[in-house]
């Protein structure tokens, strides 16, 4: 049975204002129904929230995409309303051990890898948070308090946390991203660092080396002292050939996962055996197919420049890169300087193509504009030679041309499969 704290129970005579009617908002609504608490949705594409609405509301629960300086939040603050993020509100009713996992890249892989490890060992666990299953949904459906929750926490969610009390925090890495949401890089870092204030002094805090490096360089004092793990820690896990976890971007995730596993009493032999059966989530860096000795790789989940560069670093020789999309405020000049080391030719798509072309040209990287992803794939294939690698690792958000990165990745795969089908000689079998 879900029990409200007394200070919230007193407010149940008025409905809750839910900001956003997407996945998080709907999950909050489901939880509020369990509590018999009325609610109203307010959405940027639907009903606006104004001062009169604030006066008729008890509290506000926001979806992750609402910035702290959003006008509706300011209205709620002026009316002295309690404001909760979805994840924070759900945590009021959650007694489970929580491992909060944040970082610029690798969050979902680490969450699902640890969940895979726990389940294979017979330890009950679930994934939740930014991975696509809101904590509110799990809580509303009922949770055995002994089940561990591996909770993916984005910067949007972390900056709104005041109640959630994780038992452990793993911060994978840090690099520029979401600068269309956060005012600057330091604010982006501090949004994630807000999680640390919720960890008690005996909590377990593990982070990648880029996190501690940024904090030191910018004289940011972390609330908790971390155990810093470098990507080359615990090497030689003897993964099967072409295993997803054997790619360059995953070296850090394996090191972090093993460090946490060791702390939880799991030895190297057991860890190595279990990770062999781990399967990547869709549209993470992975081999798609080979067409006429040209290899195609899908990394649609690379929605920032650091992720795209990490994918490019997997190859010994220069690749053919397909990239572009909606910008998030990152530095293209720095990106192009690094990209030059790995790319022989770029095929550009999406809103960022124009700006990208300018910085690529300044680095003498040849490129081709493409109006669509099918055009980019086909042009890249025509350009390629036998033994070439065509890598779709966009480096930008997908929303300019696609519903999300999953749709973008699925479309890329289908284009490759269609290309192979077109070029595969047709064999007719005659039955005599």
Phi, psi and omega in degrees: 000134180272127181243129177279142171299152184303321183293336177269327180301327180293342185263003188287355178287344177243151181287158175277140173266116178259119178270112179102132182243030177273209184301313181293315181298318179294324178294320177298317180300319179297320178293317180296325176299319178298329181271357184059040181246124181290159182207161173229140176272141171230126188223146181297336178259008182222244185278130177280159178250125181231185184298322178295321177296320180298320180293336182260011182245151180272307178217172176239136172237123187253148170283159187302329188288351181278120179288158182295336181261014178299143184302322180295322178292322177298320178298315180297320179296319180297331180267009176061032178278145171291135180237123181239145165283157181306312183296319181295316179298316181298328183295341178301328186254011186247118179256005185288153170294132185238130171253107181273127183238120180230180182141164179289313180228157173088000184300308185296319179299316181293319178301310183287329178294313179293322177296319177300315180298312181299313183294321178295332179271003180079016177265124183291129178203162178219157173259145178204175177096220185296347179294343177128350176246100182301146177301326178302323180294313180298317182296317183293333181273352179094129184229131168292123185297349179275348182285126176285143178243120172268109192253112176281126185237116176279169177296327179298322180280319184299322185290345182258007186272126176227346185243325182304133182237085179290149176279330178217153175230131173240121180248105191297307185193178178212129175203166184302136176188160175054033179280003168274347181252316180264144184300326181199177185295321179296321178293324176298316178297314182295329177300315178290320182295342178302332177302324189294333181292345181269354181268128181285171189298337180261006179288161183262118180238115179241140178214160175284162185295331180293334179290308181294327179296314180296318180299316181293314183295330182255012176054044177260121180273114178287142183295333179231146177280125184269161163268114186270127181245126177269156184299333183268007175292147173055045180287178177064058176272002174054055177283154178295155182302137179064017176294140181306319182288351178273355179284159184305313184299339186268356179302318180292319180297318179297317180299316180292317180298318181290322178300317178291320180298317178302317180297336182261013174086021181255124183275171185298318182298313179296315180302311182298320180296317185286322183292344177301329185265006179287134177247135183291151171292157183302146173066017167277162185310113183201154178287134180261301182188171177240130180236117181050046178067017172253126183266137179247135181233135182249121176223048184301334180292348178289090182258008173221166189291325180297320179295321179295317178296323179298321178294318181297331184287356181286345191249144182283331178241167185295146185253172168260121188252133171249121184206171179125165181158214181268130182290153177230024173087014182277166183275109182285330181296315179295321179298314183295327178298318179285321184299329181303331182291338192241346191243132176269327178203143181244139174246116193255136178229165170080184186297330184277356186304319182298309179294321179300318183299323181295315182286328177293320179297322180294339178256010179060037174261120181289148185210164177223129174285140177225138183281341184209167177293318176303319179296319180297315181296314182293320177294320179297320180294320178296327180284330189291154173248165178304133181092356180287157174243123175258118187244116175266096180224081197304319181081002183219165177294159187264351196290352177285333185230345187223165177295316180195181183293334179293314176298317179301315180292319179296320179295318178301312180303315182295323177299317180296315180296320178295321178298315179296319180297319180296324187264356178278124180304136181279126179247123179260133180255123178262130177265120182265000000 
